[in-house]
Structures are given as structure tokens and as C-alpha cells.
Amino acid sequence: MTRDTIYRDILLEHARYPKNSGRLENPGLSASVNNPLCGDELELTLALSGE
């Protein structure tokens, strides 16, 4: 297996079975960005703890 094949397989796996997706009810921090050229949108929410 080549490195490109391994990376492609990993990316496809993440696309098929995303982890930690969804929205947090009470995030400690959030940010949103979008790309008007292609329509991509990203919302990032973080839960912070003092530990």
C-alpha cells in the first residue's frame, strides 16, 4: 500500500463515519466560518473544563 492510498482510505473512513459530530448544548466556546466561493460552512463548538 502506498502512502497516498493509506491517506485516502483514512479520509474516506472519516467521511463515512464521522466522530464527535453534532452540536453541544452549552459550549464554552464557538466559532463559525463559511466560504462563499464553494458554500462550505464550518461551526466549531468546544466544551471547556478547568481540569
C-alpha positions as CSV (number, residue, x, y, z in Angstrom):
1,M,0.0,0.0,0.0
2,T,1.3,3.4,-0.8
3,R,1.1,6.4,1.5
4,D,-1.4,8.1,-0.8
5,T,-3.7,5.0,-0.7
6,I,-3.4,4.9,3.1
7,Y,-4.3,8.6,3.5
8,R,-7.2,8.3,1.0
9,D,-8.6,5.3,2.9
10,I,-8.3,7.2,6.2
11,L,-10.1,10.2,4.8
12,L,-12.9,8.1,3.3
13,E,-13.3,6.4,6.6
14,H,-13.7,9.7,8.4
15,A,-16.2,10.9,5.8
16,R,-18.3,7.8,6.1
17,Y,-18.2,7.5,9.9
18,P,-17.6,11.0,11.4
19,K,-16.6,11.1,15.1
20,N,-17.7,13.8,17.6
21,S,-20.2,15.4,15.2
22,G,-23.2,17.3,16.3
23,R,-23.8,20.4,18.4
24,L,-23.1,20.9,22.1
25,E,-25.9,22.3,24.2
26,N,-23.8,24.8,26.2
27,P,-20.4,25.2,24.5
28,G,-17.7,27.1,26.3
29,L,-16.5,28.5,23.0
30,S,-17.9,28.5,19.5
31,A,-16.9,29.9,16.1
32,S,-18.4,29.8,12.6
33,V,-16.9,30.4,9.2
34,N,-18.1,30.0,5.7
35,N,-16.6,30.0,2.2
36,P,-18.8,31.9,-0.2
37,L,-16.9,30.6,-3.2
38,C,-17.9,27.0,-2.7
39,G,-20.6,27.2,0.0
40,D,-18.7,25.3,2.7
41,E,-19.7,26.1,6.3
42,L,-18.0,25.1,9.5
43,E,-19.2,25.5,13.0
44,L,-16.9,24.6,15.8
45,T,-18.1,24.3,19.4
46,L,-15.9,23.4,22.4
47,A,-16.7,22.2,25.9
48,L,-14.0,23.5,28.3
49,S,-13.2,22.3,31.7
50,G,-10.9,23.6,34.4
51,E,-9.2,20.2,34.9
